[in-house]
Amino acid sequence: MNERITIRQVMLVDDEGKRVGLVPTEQALAMAVERGLDLVEVNAKARPPVCRIMDYGRYKYEQNKKAHEAKARQHRQKVKTVRLRPKTDPHMLEIRVAMARDFLERGDKVQLMILFRGREMAHQELGIKHCEEVAKALEDIAKVEQPPRIEGKRMTMLLGKR
C-alpha cells in the first residue's frame, strides 16, 4: 500500500475501474494522493504487479463484511442422536423417524442409538430390525454411513444426507 510498494512500474487501475496501463510507481502514487485515496497492490504475483487507486479503509471494511456474511451463511454439521429401545412401538418409531428426517433436512447427521437392558441383549435382532426400518423409511433423504454395530449395551447406526 502507498509508499510500501517498492517496484518501479505497476499496472494501474484507477478508482473508477478503468485500466490506465503501465505507469511508474511514483506517478501512480501521485495520482492516488491527488484524488485523496490510496494506492493498493491488488495482485502482487502478476508481473508487473497490479495496483488500484481506492480507499483502503473502505476496501478492508468491505472484505470483513463479506467474510462475516459468508460465515453467517455457513451451517456447521452436527451429529444428532435419536434414541430407541428394542420394545419401541410402531407409533413411537414413526415419531423418531420424523424427528430424524427433520435433522437430516437441516443438514445434520443422525446417529440412531438403540439401548438394551438386561436380557434384551439376547434379542439383538430386534435392534437390527429397528435400524433397517428406520433406514428404509429415510432412504429417500439419507444413506447409511455406518451400519449397525454393538458397543457394550448400545447399538448405533449413523445416517448422513444423500
Secondary structure, DSSP 8 states (H G I E B T S, - for coil): -GGG--SSEEEEE-TTS-EEEEEEHHHHHHHHHHTT-EEEEEESSSSS-EEEEE-HHHHHHHHHHHHHHHHHH-----EEEEEE-TT--HHHHHHHHHHHHHHHHHT-EEEEEEE--GGGGGGHHHHHHHHHHHHHHTTTTEEEEEEEEEETTEEEEEEEE-
